[in-house]
Amino acid sequence: MQSSLLHIILFIVYSLLLGAAVVKMRFFRDSGLRPSVLLLFFGIKVVAGCLHNIIAYKYYPGHGDIWSFFLDSFRTKQDLFVDGRFFGFATWKFIPHNSIQLLHILFNVFSFDNLYINTLLFSFLVCWGSVALFRCFREVFPDHLLSALAVWIIPSTLFWTSCVHAEGLLYIGLGFFFYSFHRLLSRGWKMRGVLCCLFFAAFVLLFRPAVFLALLPAAAFLLLAARGRYAAGKIPAPATSPISPVALNPRRRSTLSGPGLFLLVAAAFLILLLAIPGVRNSALQAVSDRQKEFQVLEGHSRITLPLLEPDLTSVLHVLPYAVFNGLFEPLPGVGGQKIYTLFALELLAIWIIGILALYRLLRNDHPGRRLDYPGLFGTGCLLFALLGMIIIGAMIPFVGAIVRYRSIFLPFLLAPFLYLLREAPLLRQLNSWLIKKVAQPLPTK
């Protein structure tokens, strides 16, 4: 009873300290959200993480990975500090596993071995990545706060990034990568920004190579598309940067239509990938090996997915299954657990918004028909999300794992969709209300 009381007191004390940090730290304040709103989002993230712990303990076999990582950290601590051994799995492949255990070992010093306090501390770290991605989206999609709020409001993203798991670490890495990359494109190239991008890209690669496979072409698309804008407009690029900040003025228009630019650059990357045997074989082998690891597992939410071999014939055979599973599973009422129905309805809502956005994009009078910088950046986000979701569909034959792995891609899908619908009367009114109620002016640089 004394230990439980101690943990409750510590949870309250740490919550107050971290809440004060969220309000006072400049990086959070520069997001443009009111302090009360920042506290609200932080509180929701902490509650979601604790709720995830409870659900995992009650409904997942063996209490799920969340509790396994926590319990295994005690054995790892014994190996490290008593027996003098490093890790039982000291290879690159087990970096995510080992890193999460190291986090628990560090958190346990402050939490006195309590998973819920560890979750509170971890949620604060993830908030950094969330704020970074929010700041990026708020600058990229000007005057449309609703698009930026996609970072915070998607239930499955919130559910899977708030507990002590790899998804939370990936969300931090992706948030800071896109934040730093946007700064490079819009404000000129500086060594500090380049190093930040390389660091967080390597961070993503180490924790989940499949996500990096989607991130690399999306980043290259943004780079080439931004270069194409000033080239098409005959705007000279400064000697210090391959991307002119003037060319990225949201008011200027590209001479190439959005769908045409997207297809052109996507086709160029596909040809490049297929034309270089080493790149093609390495990527296919990595996805194939990962899929085989999932195929031998047992689970109640297994779906149809043919075996993927590292050759183009097998890829073409698996591709329809990968697209359907990655983009649309779970279907409502399918999957084996009630919670999957909630995730299915969430995904259905996102695709409905996407269909409406596509309809408005294809209308000749739509202002995003010829893409400005927000449109280009949004297209890069869509490319990242769609490629990532299809790769997941090619690797994973279980609905539960698809929902988890896909969760970090959904903000990059929803934010551009909402931006394309920014002129819809209902969303315009909602966005105006949000700007008045939850936002404050962005800091001037």
C-alpha positions in Angstrom: 0.0 0.0 0.0 2.9 2.3 0.8 4.4 1.7 -2.6 1.2 2.4 -4.4 0.7 5.6 -2.4 4.2 6.6 -3.3 3.6 6.0 -7.0 0.4 8.1 -6.9 2.2 11.0 -5.2 5.1 10.7 -7.8 2.6 10.6 -10.7 0.9 13.8 -9.4 4.2 15.6 -8.8 5.7 14.7 -12.2 2.5 15.6 -13.9 2.6 19.1 -12.4 6.3 19.5 -13.2 5.9 18.3 -16.8 2.8 20.4 -17.3 4.7 23.5 -16.2 7.4 22.6 -18.6 4.9 22.3 -21.5 3.6 25.8 -20.7 7.0 27.5 -20.1 9.4 26.0 -22.6 9.8 28.1 -25.7 9.7 25.3 -28.2 6.1 24.5 -27.0 5.0 28.1 -26.7 6.2 28.9 -30.3 3.7 26.3 -31.6 1.1 29.1 -31.5 -1.3 27.1 -29.3 -2.7 28.6 -26.1 -1.0 27.2 -22.9 -4.3 25.7 -21.8 -4.6 23.8 -25.1 -1.1 22.5 -24.9 -1.9 21.2 -21.4 -5.0 19.6 -22.7 -3.2 17.8 -25.5 -0.5 16.7 -23.1 -3.1 15.4 -20.7 -5.0 13.6 -23.4 -1.8 11.9 -24.5 -1.0 10.8 -21.0 -4.5 9.4 -20.4 -4.3 7.6 -23.8 -1.0 6.0 -22.8 -2.3 4.9 -19.4 -5.5 3.6 -21.0 -3.4 1.6 -23.5 -1.6 0.0 -20.6 -4.9 -1.0 -19.0 -6.3 -2.4 -22.3 -3.1 -4.3 -23.0 -3.1 -5.9 -19.5 -6.7 -6.9 -19.7 -7.2 -8.0 -23.3 -3.9 -8.9 -25.0 -2.3 -12.4 -24.5 0.5 -12.2 -22.0 -0.5 -8.5 -21.5 1.1 -7.5 -24.9 4.4 -6.0 -25.8 3.9 -3.0 -23.6 4.1 -5.0 -20.4 6.7 -7.4 -21.8 9.2 -4.6 -22.5 8.6 -3.2 -19.0 9.1 -6.6 -17.2 12.1 -7.5 -19.4 13.8 -4.3 -18.5 14.4 -5.7 -15.0 16.2 -8.7 -16.4 18.2 -6.4 -18.7 19.1 -4.2 -15.8 20.4 -7.3 -14.0 22.5 -8.2 -17.0 23.9 -4.7 -17.4 24.7 -3.7 -13.8 25.1 -7.0 -11.9 26.3 -9.6 -14.4 28.2 -7.2 -16.5 26.6 -8.4 -19.8 25.4 -6.0 -22.4 22.3 -7.4 -24.3 21.1 -10.8 -25.1 20.3 -9.4 -28.6 23.2 -7.1 -29.4 22.6 -6.7 -33.1 21.3 -3.9 -35.3 18.0 -5.8 -35.8 17.2 -5.5 -32.1 17.9 -1.8 -31.7 14.2 -0.9 -31.1 13.8 -3.7 -28.6 17.0 -2.7 -26.7 16.3 1.0 -26.8 12.9 0.7 -25.3 14.3 -1.5 -22.5 17.0 1.1 -21.9 14.3 3.8 -21.7 12.5 1.8 -19.1 15.7 1.3 -17.1 16.2 5.1 -17.1 12.6 5.9 -16.3 12.5 3.3 -13.5 15.1 5.4 -11.6 12.6 8.2 -11.4 9.4 6.2 -11.2 10.5 3.5 -8.7 9.5 0.8 -11.2 6.1 1.9 -12.2 4.9 1.6 -15.8 2.3 4.3 -15.6 4.8 6.9 -14.4 7.1 5.7 -17.2 4.3 6.3 -19.6 3.9 9.8 -18.3 7.6 10.6 -18.8 7.5 9.0 -22.3 4.4 11.0 -23.3 6.3 14.2 -22.5 9.1 13.1 -24.9 6.6 12.2 -27.7 5.0 15.7 -27.2 8.2 17.2 -28.5 7.9 15.3 -31.7 4.2 16.1 -31.9 4.8 19.8 -31.4 7.6 19.7 -34.0 5.3 18.2 -36.6 2.4 20.5 -35.6 4.7 23.6 -36.0 5.7 22.2 -39.5 2.1 21.7 -40.6 1.0 25.0 -39.2 3.6 26.9 -41.2 3.1 24.7 -44.3 -0.7 25.0 -44.3 -1.1 28.7 -43.5 -4.3 29.9 -41.9 -5.7 26.4 -41.8 -5.2 25.3 -38.2 -7.4 22.3 -38.6 -4.9 20.6 -40.9 -2.1 21.0 -38.4 -4.3 19.6 -35.6 -4.4 16.3 -37.4 -1.1 15.7 -35.6 -3.0 15.5 -32.3 -6.6 14.3 -33.0 -6.3 10.9 -34.8 -7.3 8.3 -32.2 -5.1 5.4 -33.4 -2.1 7.7 -33.7 -2.8 8.9 -30.2 -3.3 5.4 -28.9 -0.2 3.9 -30.3 2.3 6.7 -29.8 1.4 7.5 -26.2 2.6 4.2 -24.7 6.3 3.2 -24.3 6.7 1.6 -27.7 8.6 2.1 -31.0 5.7 4.0 -32.6 6.2 6.9 -30.1 9.9 7.0 -30.8 9.2 7.0 -34.6 6.7 9.8 -34.2 9.4 11.9 -32.5 11.9 11.1 -35.3 9.4 11.9 -38.1 8.1 15.1 -36.4 11.6 16.5 -36.1 12.6 15.3 -39.6 9.7 17.0 -41.3 10.1 20.1 -39.1 13.8 20.4 -40.0 13.3 19.6 -43.7 10.6 22.2 -44.1 12.9 24.8 -42.5 15.6 23.9 -45.1 13.2 24.2 -48.0 11.6 27.4 -46.8 14.4 29.4 -45.1 17.5 28.3 -46.9 20.0 25.5 -46.3 22.2 25.7 -43.2 24.5 23.0 -41.9 22.7 22.7 -38.6 19.4 21.9 -40.4 21.1 19.4 -42.8 22.7 17.6 -39.8 19.3 17.5 -38.0 17.6 16.0 -41.1 20.4 13.4 -41.5 20.3 12.5 -37.8 16.5 12.0 -37.7 16.5 10.1 -41.0 19.1 7.7 -39.6 17.0 7.5 -36.4 14.0 6.4 -38.5 16.1 3.9 -40.5 17.5 2.3 -37.3 14.1 1.9 -35.7 12.1 0.9 -38.7 13.7 0.5 -42.2 10.3 0.1 -43.8 9.3 3.6 -42.8 12.6 4.9 -44.2 11.8 3.2 -47.5 8.8 5.5 -47.7 10.5 8.6 -46.3 13.4 8.7 -48.7 11.3 9.1 -52.0 9.0 11.5 -50.3 11.9 13.7 -49.2 13.4 13.5 -52.7 10.0 14.4 -54.2 9.8 17.5 -52.0 13.3 18.5 -52.9 12.9 18.1 -56.7 9.4 19.6 -56.7 10.6 22.7 -54.9 13.5 23.1 -57.3 11.1 22.7 -60.2 9.0 25.6 -59.0 11.6 28.2 -59.2 13.0 26.7 -62.4 9.5 26.8 -64.1 9.0 30.4 -62.9 12.5 31.4 -63.9 13.2 32.5 -60.4 17.0 32.5 -59.7 18.1 30.3 -56.8 20.5 31.9 -54.3 24.1 30.6 -54.3 23.8 29.4 -50.7 20.7 27.3 -51.3 19.4 24.9 -54.0 15.9 26.0 -53.0 14.9 29.7 -53.2 12.9 30.9 -50.3 11.3 33.4 -52.6 10.1 30.5 -54.9 8.4 28.9 -51.9 6.2 31.9 -51.3 2.7 30.4 -50.8 1.2 33.0 -53.1 3.2 31.9 -56.1 1.8 29.2 -58.4 3.6 26.3 -60.1 3.2 26.0 -63.9 2.7 22.2 -63.6 -0.5 20.8 -62.3 -0.5 18.9 -59.0 -1.5 15.5 -60.3 0.9 15.7 -63.3 3.8 16.7 -61.0 3.0 13.9 -58.6 2.8 11.3 -61.3 6.0 12.5 -63.0 8.2 12.5 -60.0 6.7 9.2 -58.6 7.3 7.5 -62.0 10.9 8.8 -61.9 11.5 7.3 -58.5 10.0 4.0 -59.6 12.2 3.8 -62.7 15.2 4.7 -60.6 14.4 2.0 -58.0 13.9 -0.6 -60.7 16.9 0.4 -62.8 19.5 0.1 -60.0 19.8 -3.6 -59.2 21.5 -3.1 -55.8 18.9 -0.7 -54.6 16.0 -2.8 -55.9 17.3 -6.1 -54.5 18.2 -4.6 -51.1 14.7 -3.0 -50.7 12.9 -6.1 -51.9 15.0 -8.4 -49.7 14.4 -6.3 -46.6 10.6 -6.3 -47.1 10.6 -10.0 -48.0 12.6 -11.0 -44.9 10.4 -8.9 -42.6 7.2 -10.4 -44.1 8.6 -13.9 -43.5 9.1 -13.1 -39.9 5.4 -12.1 -39.6 4.2 -15.1 -41.6 5.5 -17.6 -39.1 3.6 -15.9 -36.2 0.2 -16.9 -34.9 -2.7 -14.5 -34.3 -6.4 -14.2 -34.4 -6.5 -11.3 -36.9 -4.7 -13.0 -39.7 -5.7 -11.9 -43.2 -4.7 -13.2 -46.7 -1.3 -12.2 -47.8 0.8 -14.3 -50.3 4.4 -15.0 -49.5 6.7 -12.2 -50.9 9.9 -13.2 -52.6 12.6 -10.6 -53.6 11.8 -10.5 -57.3 9.5 -8.4 -59.4 7.1 -11.2 -60.4 6.3 -11.9 -56.7 6.0 -8.1 -56.1 3.3 -7.8 -58.8 1.5 -10.8 -57.4 1.5 -9.4 -53.8 0.8 -5.8 -54.8 -3.0 -5.9 -55.0 -3.1 -7.6 -51.5 -0.6 -5.0 -50.2 -2.6 -2.1 -51.4 -5.9 -3.4 -50.1 -4.5 -4.5 -46.7 -2.4 -1.5 -46.1 -4.9 1.2 -47.2 -8.3 -0.3 -46.2 -7.9 -3.0 -43.5 -9.6 -3.5 -41.1 -13.0 -3.3 -42.7 -15.8 -2.4 -40.3 -17.0 -5.5 -38.4 -13.9 -7.5 -39.4 -10.7 -8.2 -37.5 -11.6 -10.3 -34.4 -11.6 -7.7 -31.6 -14.1 -4.9 -30.9 -11.5 -2.2 -30.7 -10.6 -2.9 -34.4 -14.1 -1.7 -35.3 -13.2 1.8 -33.9 -10.0 1.8 -35.9 -12.0 0.7 -39.0 -14.5 3.6 -38.6 -11.6 6.0 -38.1 -10.0 4.8 -41.4 -13.3 5.0 -43.2 -13.8 8.6 -42.1 -10.3 9.5 -43.3 -11.0 8.0 -46.7 -14.3 9.8 -47.0 -12.5 13.0 -46.4 -9.9 11.9 -48.9 -12.5 11.2 -51.6 -14.1 14.6 -51.1 -10.6 16.3 -51.3 -9.8 14.4 -54.5 -13.1 15.6 -56.0 -12.4 19.2 -55.2 -8.8 18.8 -56.5 -10.1 17.5 -59.9 -12.4 20.4 -60.3 -11.0 23.0 -62.7 -11.8 25.9 -60.5 -10.1 24.5 -57.5 -7.3 26.8 -56.2 -5.0 23.9 -55.5 -5.2 22.6 -59.1 -1.9 24.4 -59.7 0.1 23.7 -56.7 1.7 26.3 -54.4 4.2 25.3 -51.8 1.6 24.0 -49.3 0.2 21.9 -52.1 3.6 20.5 -53.0 4.5 19.8 -49.4 1.1 18.1 -48.8 1.7 16.0 -51.9 5.0 14.9 -50.5 3.2 13.9 -47.2 0.6 11.9 -49.2 3.4 10.1 -51.1 5.1 9.2 -47.8 1.9 8.0 -46.2 0.6 6.0 -49.2 4.0 4.3 -49.8 4.4 3.5 -46.1 0.9 2.0 -45.9 1.4 -0.1 -49.0 4.8 -1.4 -47.7 3.0 -2.3 -44.4 0.3 -4.1 -46.3 3.0 -6.1 -48.1 4.8 -7.1 -44.9 2.1 -7.8 -42.3 -0.7 -10.4 -42.5 -2.4 -9.4 -39.2 -5.0 -6.7 -38.8 -3.8 -5.7 -35.3 -0.2 -5.1 -36.4 -1.3 -3.2 -39.5 -3.3 -0.8 -37.3 -0.3 -0.2 -35.1 2.3 0.2 -37.8 0.0 2.4 -39.9 -0.9 4.7 -37.1 2.2 7.0 -37.6 1.3 7.6 -41.2 -2.3 8.8 -40.8 -1.5 12.5 -39.9 0.4 12.7 -43.1 -2.7 11.5 -44.9 -5.3 13.5 -43.2 -3.6 16.9 -43.0 -3.3 17.4 -46.8 -6.8 16.1 -47.3 -8.2 18.7 -44.9 -6.1 21.4 -46.6 -7.6 20.6 -50.0 -11.0 21.0 -48.4 -10.1 24.3 -46.8 -12.7 26.3 -48.9 -15.6 24.0 -47.9 -18.0 26.2 -45.9 -18.3 23.9 -42.9 -14.5 23.4 -42.5 -13.9 27.1 -43.1 -16.2 27.9 -40.2 -14.7 25.3 -38.0 -11.2 26.5 -38.8 -12.2 30.1 -38.0 -13.6 29.0 -34.7 -10.4 27.0 -33.9 -8.2 30.0 -34.7 -10.2 32.2 -32.3 -10.4 29.6 -29.5 -7.2 27.6 -29.4 -4.5 29.6 -31.3 -2.5 32.6 -30.7 -0.3 34.5 -33.2 2.8 32.7 -34.4 6.1 34.2 -33.2 7.8 36.6 -35.7 11.3 35.5 -36.7 
